[in-house]
Amino acid sequence: MEENKEKKKCFVVTPIGNENSEIRRSADGLIASVIKPVCKSLNIEVFVAHEIDSTGSITGQVLEHVLGDELVIANLTSLNPNVMYELAVRHAARKPAVALAEVGTQLPFDISDERTLFYKNDMYGVEDLKRKLRVSIESALKDETPDNPVYRAITNKVMKDVNPQNDVEHYLLDKINKIETAVSKLVSNSSTMAGAFEPISRSQKVRDRQSQRNIKLLLTDTPSEEEMRAFCTRLHEITGGSNIKHQENALIIYNVPILLLGEVDDMLLESEIVLDWDVY
């Protein structure tokens, strides 16, 4: 039944070298002994640049495969510039890719954190890599949102474009506030009790709350003046304007409404300058 299914295509990005060179023999051996048998078992057709015999621009055909095939397998051994370029193009397209490299290959820092299958170029290494490669191919083809350095860089740039201060938290809070405002307007417009559901400001909610607590924070001895200023400003915003007193290696926040303690806890858990805190 598997043979009757339409085959997926896999393009192998690999160093080529001159015919009969050590690089060519090693690359062809990897393709013939590992990549093609594994892909065949998964009903995937394999294409390699130096095996393409159709007429036309070889560069154009290579890029068509890199951009269009369901899978790309990149052999990073020897850190060939063409291989790096073609892998970058694949990453920019945000399509599935599996990277291989012989043990001992020192990957550039740009991709050193990315998942790479390292193999030993011997008979046992062939069998070991076959097992790992099959699992990686199946996983890659199932991943509908592949992650890679190029995609992350593009995402960060988009975030900076829409938020020039690079303040991600401010950006997200602004979005949440806009959503709350929109929901409040919908409730107000759909209610027969005109004006009954007008949005209530945060300061008004805080004034109406009678049940309050104090919080004492134990700080590290390393925060800078700038860190402390930003930290206290954020605390002041979250607590609705509660009074904050700075003591030696400690802060006391007075009259924090109980309903805001959860938000304060979330902030303190994420802070790197708070060692411990107590509510009383």
Residue pairs with C-beta under 8 A, 6 or more apart in sequence:
2 43
3 43
5 43
7 43
7 44
7 45
8 42
8 43
8 44
8 45
8 69
8 70
8 71
8 141
9 44
9 45
9 47
9 65
9 68
9 69
9 70
9 71
10 35
10 39
10 44
10 45
10 46
10 47
10 69
10 70
10 71
10 72
10 73
10 137
11 46
11 47
11 48
11 62
11 65
11 66
11 69
11 71
11 72
11 73
12 31
12 35
12 46
12 47
12 48
12 72
12 73
12 74
12 75
13 66
13 72
13 73
13 74
13 75
13 82
13 83
13 86
13 87
13 90
14 27
14 30
14 31
14 48
14 49
14 74
14 75
14 80
14 83
15 23
15 27
15 75
15 77
15 78
15 80
15 82
15 83
16 23
16 24
16 27
16 49
16 50
17 23
17 24
17 27
18 24
23 78
26 77
26 102
26 121
27 75
27 77
29 121
30 75
30 100
30 119
30 121
31 46
31 48
33 126
34 119
34 126
34 129
34 130
34 133
35 46
35 73
35 133
36 46
37 130
38 130
38 133
38 134
38 137
39 45
39 46
39 137
40 46
41 134
42 134
42 137
42 138
44 70
44 71
44 137
47 65
47 69
49 58
49 61
49 62
52 58
52 61
52 62
54 61
62 86
63 86
63 89
65 72
66 72
66 86
66 89
66 90
66 93
67 89
67 90
67 93
67 95
70 95
70 96
70 141
71 96
71 97
71 98
71 137
71 140
71 141
72 86
72 87
72 90
72 95
72 96
72 97
72 98
73 97
73 98
73 99
73 100
73 133
73 137
74 83
74 86
74 87
74 90
74 97
74 98
74 99
74 100
75 83
75 100
75 101
76 83
76 84
76 87
76 99
76 100
76 101
76 105
76 107
76 111
76 116
77 100
77 101
77 102
77 105
78 105
79 105
79 106
79 107
79 108
84 108
87 97
87 99
87 111
88 150
90 97
91 97
91 148
91 149
91 150
91 151
92 150
92 151
92 154
94 145
94 146
94 148
94 150
94 151
95 146
96 140
96 141
96 143
96 146
97 140
97 146
97 148
98 117
98 133
98 136
98 137
98 140
99 111
99 114
99 115
99 116
99 117
100 116
100 117
100 118
100 119
100 129
100 133
101 107
101 116
101 117
101 118
101 119
102 118
102 119
102 120
102 121
103 118
103 119
103 120
105 118
107 116
110 149
111 149
114 148
114 149
115 136
117 129
117 132
117 133
117 136
119 125
119 126
119 128
119 129
119 132
120 128
140 146
159 166
159 168
159 171
160 166
162 171
163 170
163 171
180 199
181 199
184 197
184 198
184 199
187 197
188 194
188 195
188 197
188 198
188 199
191 197
202 240
203 240
203 241
205 240
205 257
205 259
206 239
206 240
206 241
206 257
206 260
209 257
209 258
209 259
211 257
211 258
212 255
212 256
212 257
212 258
213 255
213 256
213 258
213 261
213 279
213 280
214 252
214 253
214 254
214 255
214 256
214 279
214 280
215 252
215 253
215 256
215 261
215 264
215 277
215 278
215 279
215 280
216 250
216 251
216 252
216 253
216 277
216 278
216 280
217 250
217 251
217 252
217 253
217 268
217 274
217 276
217 277
218 249
218 250
218 274
218 275
218 276
218 277
219 249
219 250
219 251
219 273
219 274
219 275
220 249
220 272
220 273
220 274
220 275
221 249
222 273
223 231
223 273
227 273
228 246
228 273
231 271
231 273
232 244
232 246
232 251
234 267
235 242
235 244
235 251
235 253
235 264
235 267
236 242
236 244
238 260
238 263
238 264
238 267
239 253
239 256
239 257
239 260
239 264
240 257
240 260
242 253
242 254
242 255
242 256
243 253
243 254
243 255
244 251
244 252
244 253
244 254
245 251
245 252
245 254
253 264
256 264
261 279
268 274
268 277
